[in-house]
Amino acid sequence: MYSNDINIPDEVRDALVFTCTHIIKGTEPCRLVTHNKSDSTWEFMCGKEGHTAADAVIVSAGELLKEDPTIADALCIRPDYYARRTERGGKWISAPLDNTDEKED
């Protein structure tokens, strides 16, 4: 189902994303992807708690795709959305991000 020939636009493949060492080292799968509207950034997280600054890594989405092609389906989410799954290769479920901190006065 997945291959290195995934039809992902270059601007998405080349986008820098925030991730954690757990995903880079392959000790945990990516379980949560967010696409932030305010600055167009992407976050690929393992879902574990207790991360520190030492766990933070910035890489391209293309580099993550090489290591885990199953994240390709999450790369289609619109800005201000997230996608979540329970395991590597699992089905991604997407929904809008909760922007309650941006309420109007």
Summary of the structure (lengths in Angstrom):
residues: 105
radius of gyration: 13.6
end to end distance: 47.5
largest distance: 47.8
contacts: 258
relative contact order: 0.24
helix: 29%
strand: 25%
